Each structure stands twice: as C-alpha cells, then as structure tokens.
Amino acid sequence: MADALLPQPPNRSSGRRFFWPGGLSARLLILTVLFVAGAGAMAVPAALAAFEEQWLLDRVRAAELASLATDVDPDQVMSEALSSKLRAGAGVQTVAILDNEGNRFLKVPGPRLARPPYLVDLRDRALGSWLSAPFQTLSGGEEGRMVRVIAEPRFYDAQFIEVVAPDAALKAELKRYLWRLLAVMAFVSAFAGGLVYLSLNVFLVRPMQRITRSMERFAADPEDMASRVEPSGRRDEIGRAEVELDRMQGELRTALASRARLAALGEAVAKINHDLRNMLTSAQIASERLAALKDPKVTQALPRLERALDRAVTLATDVLTYGKTQEAAPDVRPMLLAQALEIAAEEARFSDERMRLISGVDPADQVNADPDQLHRILVNLLRNAREAVEQQEGRTTPGQVQVSLAQEDGASLIYLADNGPGVSERARERLFQPFAGSTRPGGAGLGLAIARELAVGHGGDLALAQTGAEGSVFELRLPGAPPRLKAPRRRAKNPET
C-alpha cells in the first residue's frame, strides 16, 4: 500500500509511492485475494465429490457394457481370456448383477481378492458421506486397495449392478484434478482480487489518500492554500467528505484569522488597560489629597469623582482579568464559607450605612472551593449587588444581601438574595455574556461572566434563580458537601447583632 496515509512532513516529495503491507491498499489487495480464495476453497469438496462420483459411474457403465458380451454367447460361458480382456477394458476386477428375483449373477468373474474392498453405494448417498468420500480416498495409504461400487443398471432389468475396481487409478485422477482446481482457483483469486483492488483503489483509496494529504498539509500549515482539497463533484460519501472538508477548512481559516486579529487587539487593549489603571491609581491618590481640603465645593463633588474612579479601576481590572487565556485549575479544599463572605463583603465596600451583608450561614459551615477563586466569585456578586442598589434612583433605605447555604444531591448551594431593582428581561438573555450582560450604565458586563467561568471551572455553575422588583437571587452551585466543623477557629460577624 502507498505510504501516503502515514504521517509525513508537508514538504515531502509527492512522487511515486511504494506499497507496503501496512497500508490500506496492500491490505485491501490481500483481503480481496483471501476472500476470493476462501470462496473457491469452499467449492473444492463438492467439486472433488462430483468428480469421484462421475469417475466411479463411468467405470460402472463401462463394466456394464462389457458384461453384455456374455449374452452374445449361446452358452453364456466366458473364457478366461475374454474375461481378462473385458476387465482390462473396463478397468474393473469383477462385475455382478442382482436381478429382480434376488439372484446374483457373476457376469465378469475376476481373481480372488486378498482382502475385502470398501463399499461405495451410488444409489443413495448422504451429503456428508458424499463430500467426505474423496478425502477418504486420498488419505487411504494402503497399496492394492479395492473399492466395491454399487449403482443402478442402465442396460439390465435388475436391482443393481456392482463392480470391484482398484482405487489407485481413482486416487491418481483425484490428485491431478485437485491440482488443476487449485491452479484455477489461484488464477481466479488473483485475477478477481486484482480487478476488485484496482476498482476500489481508483474509486476509494486514492480519493481518501488525497483527502488525507490535504488534512496533513492543512494541519501543518493552515495558511497554505495548496492544502485545500478541491471537490471532485462526486455525489457519494467521498464527494460529500470532500465538500465538508473544504467547508471546514475555509471556516477554520476564517476563524484562525479572526482569532489572530482578536489576539492582537486583546494584547493592545491589555497594554492600554494596564497604563490606564496606573493613571487611575494616580487620580485616586490625587482625590484623596483633595479630600483633605476643607473647600465645601470640593467636598460636594468629591464623592461623585471617587465613584467614577472606582468604576474605572474596576473596569480596567476586570478587562485584564478576563483577557487571560485560561484560568488556573482550582485548588479545591474544604473552607469556611462565613469567613469568605466576611472578607468578600469588606472588599466589595459593604457598610452598615449603605449596604449590609446578612449572613444566614453557620460559622462552622464549609464548602469545597479554591479560596482565591471563591473570593473572586463572591466579590463580583456582592459588588454587582452594591452598585445596582447605588444606581437605583429615589432609594432611601439601605441595601442588603442575604446569604444562605443549602445542600442538595451532594452539592453545596449558596444563595445570595439582594433587595435591589432586579434584572430587566432584556438583560437576562445576555446576563453572563462578557461585554454584553451589564445591567447598569457604564458597566462592562465582565463581573458575572468571570464569576460563572470560575464556578464552571469548579464543576459547578452560577445562575440567576429569581429576579423581580423586590430584588434578585443568584444561585452558586459547588460540587461536594463537606461536614461542619465541630469547633470553628473563627466566627463571622453578623451586622445585625
């Protein structure tokens, strides 16, 4: 078989390829020859059995015709010389007939046999004995063995005619006939196998080799247009495979080009965001210095400036975080949820005056999570809740987020319910899509996308369980439900106590 289906360098010469038994073409040729030879071999026993039966029947008919010479003589007495000539001409030793009255007549007498012959009855033979008879004849190794053949007479009105003949001639004829069969079968197998091989090689193997070479060259260099497979216009499976491969190569080239452009754009955006974050940090430092001034106008405008700077820094940080090619695999371990909530609420700038965290989590409750990644998830969720409450116009009461923990089907379910304005129906459709799921003006829509990506990396999920005018409830599912600690090292603060 051609070695074209083996992995090759893209620049390998496409000249003549040599066939070797490990390839598809050689296997196809060998299997075809074997199948045709096997089919021919199944016909050998029947052919040999038919040949042996016809050979024996010819001897019976010849002996029957020779025995008619006794009916010509008026005394029906056969001399020894005539008997010898008749036996030699018919190739038999004796000829006997059993008439309808049960009388046995020795039509052509012969010499006395040293041992009794084996019997072959041609009148009614079972299929098994008929097929096995030639092989028994060929396997018989005794010299001078005789065969007694019984058949229905053609020229006598009798029950049967029997002859005794040496089987040496039959064995020799069977051997010659077997070798002729094997030679014919080998020729037919090679000829038919060659025809089938050439047909399949033209219509199947070569097109598959062309498709495979195109795939290998495309895998080595997707931008090489010479690797494109040209559809042949066939309407069978090969033609459909060519069309689909050509379509997929085109789509993949487009996707790779778009990915390269996006990678370049992302790198540029990352650099810009890095510099922008440094600038915003400097602006925050300047705002802190302004806060030290006692000017009433500065004091009045400063909170708005601080909020704008905080949103800008958060946006730059989220863009840089999401721009990472892949999050690190989580280092999952049992951890206290109450402590994680307390630290996340502090970073999300919760306070009793504007935003409160109401924790219904027992200080001894644990979840299986990566501490750093769970912190990022909780900070994003709590920060989103705080910013949604702060953006709500006409609000006079402080916002709050109630957190509860439940266990279901071997998983930990963390519910975070806020009393914000809820999520609009339009925003729900793209809530977890990056740069598209923001529910407030000026938001980038990255917080929930990052949080859900981290949850999925744990083998869990993050979903919007409920929303409305009274607020929203987010469900964070984490695999595993570790038991409570008997003696927690630290108790979480409850703002209501």
N, C-alpha and C positions, 0 to 999 in steps of 0.2 A: 504494500500500500504506500501511497505517497505520504511523505512525512510532512505534508503541508498542514495537517491538523495538529502537529506538535508545536509547542511554544517556540517562536523564532524571533530573532531581532528584526525590527522593522526594515532595516536596510539589507536584508538578506536577498541574494540574487534569486529572481523568480524563474530561473532556467529550468532545465529538465530535472524532475524529482525521481528518485529511485524508490521502488516499492520494498517494503519490509513487512514481515508477518505481524507486526504490532499495530499496523494501520487498518483503517476501515476498509480500504479497497482489497487488501490481501485477505482479511477476514471474510469479506463478502465472497470472494472467489473460492476460498477454501470451504466455506459453509455450503455454497451452492453445489460444488462438486460432491461434497459429502452427502448432501440431501438427495441428489440425483442418484449417486451410487447406492445409497441406502434403499431408495425406492426400487432400484434394479435388483438389489440383493434380495428383496422380499419376493421377487418373482422367480428366483433361481430354483427353490424347491419344487414349485409347481411345474416349471419347465423340465426339470430332470425327471419328475414323476411321469409326466406325459411322454417324454422320450422313452423311458424304460417300458412303459405300458405298450407303446406302439411297437417297440422292438420285439417284445415278447409276443405280441399279437401277430406280427409278421412271421415269426417262427412257427406259430401255431397254424397259420393259414398255409404256409409252405409245406409243413408236415402233413396237413390235411389233404392237400393236392397230391402229394407224393403217395399217400396211402391209397389213393384211388387206383393205383396200378394193380393192386391185388384183386380188384373187382374185374379186371380185364381177363385174368387167367381163369379158364373154366374150372379148374380145381381149386382156385383161390389159395394156391400154395406158393409161398415166396421163398425163392432160393436165398442162400446166404450172400451170394454175390450181389443179387438185386437189392436185398435189404441194406447191404453196406452202401451201395450207390445212393439209395433213397435217403438214408440217414445223413450221408455226407452232403447231398444236395440241399436238404432242408436244414442242416445244421443242428440236428437233434440226435438223441440216442434211441428213444423208443417213442411209438405213437400208439395210443389205446383209445377205444371208444366205448362208451357205456350207452347201450340202446335204451329205448323206452321201456323195455321189459326188465331192465335191471341186469342184462347180460353184458359182461365185459369182454371185448374182443381186442386182442393184441394185433393191430393192423401191421405195424412195422416193428418186429422184435429187435432187441439190442442186446449187448453184452450185460452180464450180471454186474451190478454196482457194488463197489466196496463198502459204501455207507449210504444211508438213505438221503435223498435230496430234501431240500426245504421247499415248502409249498407256497405258490403264488396263485390265488384264485382271482381271475379277471372278471368273473361274472358279477360279483357284488362286493365292492371294497369300501371300507370306511375311509373318511377323508384323512384321518390321522395316519392310518397304515399306508394309504396311497402316497402321502407326502414323505413318509419316513423310509419307504422301500428303497429308493435309490441310494440313500446314505447307508443303509444296511448292506446293500450290495457292494458299495465302495469300501466299506470298512471290513468286509469279510477277508480275512487273510489266508484262508485255507486253500491250498492248491488242489485242483481237480474236483472242486465242489460242484454239485449238480443242483439244478432248480427244476422242480415239477410245476408245470403250468397247466391250469385248468381253464377252459373257455367254452363258450357256446359254439357248436359246429355250424358251418355255413353250407356244406355240401351233403351232410348226413342228417337223416331224421333220427336224432339221438338226443340223450340228455346232455352229454358234454363230451368234449374231446380233451385228452390230456397228452402232454408231451413232456419228455425229460431231456433237458439240454444242459450243456456245461455253461456256467456263468462267467467263465474267463473272458469270452468274447463280449458279453454284455458289460462287464466291468471296464474293459478297454474302450468300448464305444462310449460309455458314460464319461470316462475321463476326458476323452477327446471332445465330447460335446460340452463338458463343463469348462474346459479351457477356452473353447470358442465363445461360450456365453460370457465368461469373464472378460475376454478381449473386447467383445462387442459392448459390454456394459461399461468398460473403462473408456472406450471411444465415445460412447453416447454421453457418459457423465462429463468428460472433458469438454466435448462439443457443446452440450446444453449448458454446462456451467460457464463456459466462455461466453456464450450468447447472453445468458442472463447477467453475467458480470459486466459485459460491455454495455448492455442496455441500462442497468442500474448505475453504472459509473457515469454514463453520459447524462442521464436524467436526474440522478440523485446525488452521487458522491461529488462530482465536480462542482455543481452549484453550491453544495454545502462547504466545500473547500474554499470557494470564492467568498462566501459569506463569512467563514471563519477567519480568512486572511484579512478581510475588511475589519472585522471586530478586533483582531490583534493589532492592526496598524492604528485603528482609532483609539484603542486603549493606550498605545504607546505615545501617540501624538494626536489629540482630538482636533487640533487646528489644521492638520494635514488633510487637505481636500481630496488628495488621491486615495484616502482611505474610504471614501464614500462608495457604497455599493450601489451600482446602477440597476434599478429594477428591470428584469427581463421581460415583463409583460405577461408572464405565466399566470394562470388562474388557479393553480393548485396550491398546496401548502407551501411549496418552495417560493412561489411568486408572492404569496401573502407575507411570508417571512422576510423577503427582500424589501417589500413595501414598508412593513413595520420597522425593520432595522433602519431603513433610510429615514423614516419619520422620526424615530427616536434619536438617531444621530443628529439630525437637524435641531430637534428640540434641546438636546443636551448641549450642542454648540452654543445655541442662543442663551441657555441658562448659564453656561460657563462664562460667556462674555458678560452677561449681566452681573454675575457674581464677582467677576474681576472689577467691573466698574463700581459695584457697591463696596467692595473691599477697599478700593482706592478712596471712595467717598467717605467710608467709615473711618479710615485712617486720618483723613483730613479733618473730619468732624471731631475725632478724639483729640487731635492736637489743638484744635480751636477751643474745645471744651476745657482742656487742661489749662490753657492760658487764660480762658475766661474765668475759670474757678479761682485762679490766683488773683485776678483783678477784683473779683467779687469779694474775696477774703480781705483784700486791702480796703475795699469800700466798707466792709463791715467794721474793720478797725477804725476807719475814719468816722463811722456813725457812732461808735462807742465814745470817741473823743467829743463828738458834738453833744452827746447826751450829758457830758459833764458841764456843759454851758448852761447858764440859767436863763437863757433867752426864751420868753414864752412862745414865740413863733417857732423856734427850733423844737421846743418840747411838743408842740402841737403836731408838727409834720413828721417828727422822728418815728413814731410807731408805724406809719404807713411805709416809710423808707425801709425800716427793718424787715417788715413782712415781705416787701418786694425783693430785698436782698436774700432773705431766707429761701423764697421760692426759686430764685435764680440759682443759688448754690445747690439746692436740692435737684433742680432740673439738670444741671451740669453733672452732678454726681451720679444721677440715675442713668444718664446717657452713657457715661463712661462705664458704668457697671454693666449695662445691657450690651455694650459693644464688645464685651469679652466673647471669644469664640465659643467657649463652653464652660459651664460651671464645674467646679471640682466635685468629685463624688463625695456625698455626705458621709461624715464620720458619725454614724448613728450610735447613740448611747442613752441610757435612762437619765433623765434630768428633771428637776423640779420645775413645774410649769409656773407656779406662783412667783418664784424668783425671776424667771424670764419675763413675765408680764410686768413686774415692777421696774426692771431695768429698761424694757422697751418703752414703757409709758414715760419714763424720765427723759429718754432721748427724743420721744415724739412731742416733748414740751407740754405734757399734761400738767394742769394745776387745778386746785380746788375752785379758783375763781372763774375760769373759763371752760375747763374740760376736766372731767373726773373719770377715773377708772374704778368701776365697781366690780370687784372680783368675787365670783362665787366658787372659786377653785380652792380646795383644801390645801393648806401648806404642805401636806405630805403627798399630794397627787403628783405622779410622774408621767412623762410621755417619752417615747423613743424618737430622738431627733438629733441632728447636728446642732450644737449650741449656737454657733455663729450664724448658720443659715436660718434657724428658727428665730433668732433675734432679728434678722433682716425681714423675715416674713411679718412678724408682729409689729415691727416699727413701721413698715409700709402700710399695714392695715390701720394701725392706730393713727398715723399721721394723716392718712386719707380721711378718716372719720373727723379728726380735729379740723382740717382745712374745709371739709364740707360744712361743718357747723359754723365756722367763722365766716364763710361766704354767704350764709343764709341771712337774707335781709329781714329786718324787723324782729330779730330774735332777742328776747330779753332774759331768757332762762339759760343757765349754763348747760353745755352739752355733757353727755356721758356715754360711756361704752361699758356694757355689762358683759362679762366673760364667764362662760360656764364650760364644764368638761363632762363628756359622757363617753361610754364605751359601748360599742356595738360590733358584733361579728369579729371580735379580735382586733378592732381598730379603735384609736382614740379620736373622738370628735370634739373639736374646740369650736365653740360658737361665740362670735363677737357681735353683739347687738348694740347699735347706736341709736340715738334719738334725733338724727339729722333729717335732712329734707327728703331722703330716699334717692333712688336711682331712676332716672327717666326711662321710659320704654325704649326710646331711640338709643340711649347709651347702653342698655343691657345687651344688645345684639353684639357689640364690639367691646364689651367691658374689659376683657382680658387680652385684647389685641394691642401690641405695642404701637405707640404714637396714634392710636385711634380710640382708645377706651376712656379718655379723660372725661370726668363729669363736671369739671369746673373750668372757668376761663383761665387761660394761662398754663394749664396743666399739660404735661407731655404724655400722660397715659402709660407710663412705664412702671409705676409702683405695683399695680395689681398684676401686670404681665410678669414682672420679676418674681413676685411672691408666688404666683401659680407655678412658674417654672421650677422654683426651688421645691415646692410641695410635690410636684410630679417627680422630681429627682429623688425624693424620699420614697417613692412608690405610693404616694397618696394623691391628694387633689385639693384644690381650693375652688369653692363655688359660692355663688350668691343664692342663699337659701330662701330669703324673703326680703321684700322691699315694699315700701309704701310711704304715705305721708307721715306715718309715725316713726319711720326710720328703716334701717336695713340690717339684715342679719347675714353674716358671712360664716360659712362652714369650712373649717380646716380639718381635713382628714389625714391622720398619720397612722401608718401600719403599726400594729403591736399595742398591747395594753399592759404595761408593766405594773406591778403591785405598788401600793402605797408604802412609803417609808414609815417605820414604826416610830422613829424619833428624828424628825427633820432637823437639819442643822440650822435652818434659818426660817423665820416666819415672814410672810409677805405682809406689807402694810395694807390696811383697808381704809380708804379715805373717809368712809362714813363713821368710823369708830373714833 
